[in-house]
Amino acid sequence: MKSFSLHLSGGDAGDWEDPRLEIRPARVGDVPAIFELIRTFADRKLMIKRSLGELYESIREFQVAVDADDRVLGCAALHVFWADLAELKCLAVAEAAQGRGIGRALIEACGREARGLGISSVFTLTYVAEIFEKSGYRKIDKSELPHKIWNECVRCPLFPSCNEIALIWTDADHVETGVHELAGATN
Ligand SMILES: CC(C)(COP(=O)(O)OP(=O)(O)OC[C@H]1O[C@@H](n2cnc3c(N)ncnc32)[C@H](O)[C@@H]1OP(=O)(O)O)[C@@H](O)C(=O)NCCC(=O)NCCS
C-alpha cells in the first residue's frame, strides 16, 4: 500500500507555528467549550452532536487548540478501533479562528498521537476532504472500512444517505499495513 506522511517534523505543533496558539491534550475543564463548538456545527448537520457525558468519557481522546488565554478555538479526537486502525473525528475550528492553519495542526497532532501509540492507519469520514488530503490522507471507498466503524453513523441525522467522504492516512513507517489487512477490526 502506498504510504503517506504527515508533516511530523518540529515541535508538538509540527510545521504549524503561531506563538499565540497551542495544541494540547484536552482537559475536563475544556468539555463545555468543546460541547458548544461541536453543537454549532452539528446544528448545521456538518457533524454528529456529542453529549456532555460522552465528551467527559472520551476526553482523553481529544486534542484542543487554545489561544493565549487558554480559550478553546478548535478540537479533534483520535478514537482507537484496533491494533492498526484509529479514527480521527470531531474536527472543528471556531468560525472566527478558521483559515489560520488550526484545523490542519489538529489533524497533524492526531497523526503524531497515532504514531506514538504505534497505530499504522487513521481514517476519517468528512465533508471536507481537501484539508485531509493536504495533510497526507487519501480518499478510499467507504466499503474498504471495517463494518464496526458504522455503529456511530446510525446516530447521524443524515444516515444512511450521507455524502461523507472516507479518507485514510498510513504511517510511512508501517507501509506494509493496508486497509485490506484491517479485517481484524470487524471482530
Ligand atoms: C474544516 C475545518 C476544521 C477547517 O479548519 P481551518 O482551521 O479553517 O483549516 P486550516 O486553516 O487548517 O486549513 C488547512 C488547509 O485546508 C484548506 N481547507 C480548510 N477548510 C476547507 C474547506 N472547507 N474546503 C476546502 N479547503 C479547505 C485550507 O484552504 C488550507 O489550505 P492551504 O494549507 O493550502 O492554505 C473548519 O472549517 C470547521 O470546523 N468546519 C466545520 C466543521 C467541519 O466541517 N468539520 C470537518 C469534518 S468533521
The ligand as a Gaussian input file, in Angstrom:
#p B3LYP/6-31G(d) Opt

LIG

0 1
 C      -12.972000      22.124000       8.250000
 C      -12.364000      22.980000       9.342000
 C      -11.983000      22.101000      10.518000
 C      -11.080000      23.641000       8.763000
 O      -10.400000      24.316000       9.813000
 P       -9.401000      25.536000       9.495000
 O       -8.630000      25.809000      10.731000
 O      -10.137000      26.653000       8.897000
 O       -8.465000      24.886000       8.382000
 P       -6.954000      25.284000       8.050000
 O       -6.821000      26.766000       8.149000
 O       -6.043000      24.457000       8.891000
 O       -6.833000      24.827000       6.541000
 C       -5.771000      23.982000       6.080000
 C       -5.911000      23.837000       4.595000
 O       -7.154000      23.204000       4.267000
 C       -7.925000      24.035000       3.411000
 N       -9.336000      23.989000       3.811000
 C       -9.833000      24.206000       5.041000
 N      -11.184000      24.126000       5.015000
 C      -11.518000      23.869000       3.735000
 C      -12.753000      23.686000       3.065000
 N      -13.922000      23.764000       3.714000
 N      -12.736000      23.425000       1.737000
 C      -11.556000      23.344000       1.064000
 N      -10.350000      23.512000       1.650000
 C      -10.338000      23.776000       2.964000
 C       -7.371000      25.428000       3.599000
 O       -7.569000      26.237000       2.449000
 C       -5.913000      25.188000       3.879000
 O       -5.215000      25.001000       2.669000
 P       -3.711000      25.621000       2.469000
 O       -2.873000      24.978000       3.551000
 O       -3.354000      25.202000       1.084000
 O       -3.854000      27.091000       2.671000
 C      -13.309000      24.122000       9.793000
 O      -13.726000      24.833000       8.655000
 C      -14.543000      23.605000      10.528000
 O      -14.513000      23.458000      11.741000
 N      -15.662000      23.352000       9.797000
 C      -16.916000      22.960000      10.403000
 C      -16.881000      21.543000      10.977000
 C      -16.441000      20.527000       9.952000
 O      -16.887000      20.525000       8.812000
 N      -15.503000      19.644000      10.379000
 C      -14.788000      18.731000       9.499000
 C      -15.321000      17.422000       9.320000
 S      -15.904000      16.503000      10.638000

